[in-house]
Amino acid sequence: MTMHPFQPQPAVTLAEVWRLLVEHPGDPDLLNSLGVLLDREGKREAALLQYRRALAVAPDHAVAWSNLALVLAMRGRHARAIACAHVAVALAPDNPTTCLNLTAALYRSGDFASDLTVLDRLVRLQPDNPSLTWGRAQVRLHQGDYARGFVDYEGRYWLREYHYRIHRGPRWDGGPLDGRFVMVTLEQGFGDTLLMARYLPMLKARGARRVIVELRDELRRLFAPMDGVDAFIAENAAPTPIYHVHSSIMSLPLHFGTTIDSVPPPVRLSVPDEARAKAARLLGPEDGRLKVGIVWSGSAAFTDNAIRATSLERFLRFAGIPGVRLYSLQKGPPEEELRALPPGTPITALGPELDDFADTAAVVEQLDLVVMTDSSVAHLAGSLGVPVWVLLQHVPYWVYGMSGATTPWYPSMRLYRQGPEEEWEPVFDAVERDLRALAARRAAALSEPCCNP
């Protein structure tokens, strides 16, 4: 769920705020603006200081209380964050953003019952505010209320943050397609495309004559061919092929009436033979050890990646487990952490060799296990049916819910969760314990003598 802090005027820069503070020291509005700008740069402790300075001067400054709540929530100090958010609402009960920030603080804490109560009231008062409907969608989906959650999820189209292309013509409403051409459009990340691809082969059963799907190049070799899809086209292709109705891929669960008890199985992916041959060369011959892939970060462009990701250093403990061999599947800037390791660290870096998701899929399907924080590779491994242990932040993506070690979306997935304290150490302790046990069982099985009948 997106946090919604108050923002200073777009023309105000950090340098300008500092200059104005020289002329007007102790101005609470300037101190609040300084806090927002520092928070934008990731300097949250510095932002906290400025909000507190503003409140020392003006204890009734609702904006500063609300912004203070958001930064505290992002720092995992949930009880204090919620208390500050309540103060902001008490000072400015008619301000929609203070109310929205209260729901954000409740959401970050995982108090969905209280959050839903507040959101229901706000939606009644402001039925045309898409941020409220979107926030309620996140809560309902986390709670497994897919029937109402996916209805609210449609509110994303009216968010100011929604930057995906809106196609012309009628949207499919989930009814019979009766021989029509359907265009399925993309939004959000690679993991979301892998997650929702399970619905693509189902469109023909609804009567679609032709199914056209937008697809990013990185997934093309893995998706084509796919049962039930007639053509894949580039995202935002122009001119657009002929179609009668269109649907975002993220709206398909709603149109197919998905409930938590009727989640379809993952899509069947096509791993090319040449990718499998390449993967076999990269992984080398079998030596009896567990082949374990690791990923510690998703895309840094994702707003909450700093919360869901961790560091390579935390995974190094697994390299010391007897009978385990680690392979890094990490891509992007976090790969730099591998280059900083001492020579001889027993991790094979495969990221530079993986050109697309077909290459990654070919490696993943030949591994015994993938251990990772949440990112697109988790959806890939889950779609392939490969065992994958996903290490989750306290309030994860809605697909994972808030409790339990499993998700109906991926039967091969096992979930390890942070507690409310948002500490990674207990999560890694649990994973290390289970990985040691798995490696020991593998070693015991290999040591048993073969018996001829």
LINBELDA-V934148 format. One record per run of one state. SS is the DSSP state (alpha for helix, beta for strand, coil for the rest). FROM is the first residue (numbers start at 1). TO is the last residue. Records with the same first field share a line. If there is no record, write none. Layout:
# LINBELDA-V934148
SS = FROM-TO ; FROM-TO
This chain:
# LINBELDA-V934148
coil = 1-13 ; 24-27 ; 41-43 ; 58-61 ; 75-77 ; 92-95 ; 110-111 ; 126-129 ; 143-145 ; 159-170 ; 172-180 ; 186-189 ; 203-203 ; 207-209 ; 216-216 ; 224-230 ; 235-244 ; 256-272 ; 284-289 ; 296-304 ; 309-311 ; 321-323 ; 329-332 ; 340-346 ; 350-350 ; 354-356 ; 365-368 ; 374-375 ; 385-387 ; 393-397 ; 401-412 ; 418-424 ; 448-453
alpha = 14-23 ; 28-40 ; 44-57 ; 62-74 ; 78-91 ; 96-109 ; 112-125 ; 130-142 ; 146-158 ; 190-202 ; 204-206 ; 217-223 ; 249-255 ; 273-283 ; 305-308 ; 312-320 ; 333-339 ; 351-353 ; 357-364 ; 376-384 ; 398-400 ; 425-447
beta = 171-171 ; 181-185 ; 210-215 ; 231-234 ; 245-248 ; 290-295 ; 324-328 ; 347-349 ; 369-373 ; 388-392 ; 413-417
